[in-house]
Amino acid sequence: MKTKGLVDGRWTLAFRDDESCNSALAMVVEEVNFLSDEVHRRLKPLLNLETAIDLSSSHICVPEDSSIRMLPKSL
């Protein structure tokens, strides 16, 4: 007798009626949206760092002995 291998991540759910199915779907969609919003909220400060850095500048300021020295970006 040959058995089928299991595939991770795939589920089949059965519901008594359409209302129960739609309610479950709404809860899953709500949770996915919540998680997506949370990821965006946590990443936003990191992504905003790029705008804080002047990318059009061709030099980077590096403090050295209480003076400022300009170095090319390639260093």
QUIKA-V101903 format. One line per field, one symbol per residue. ss: DSSP state (H for helix, E for strand, L for the rest). phi: phi as a letter, one per 40 degrees, with the letter a starting at -180 (. if undefined). A space follows every 10 residues. Layout:
ss: ???
phi: ???
This chain:
ss: LLLLLLLLLL LLLLLLLHHH HHHHHHHHHH HHHHHHHHHH HHHHHHHHHH HHLLLLLLEE EEEELLEEEE EELLL
phi: .cbcccbcgb bbbbbcaccc cccccccccc cccccccccc cccdcccccc ccccccccbb cbcaffbbbc bcccc
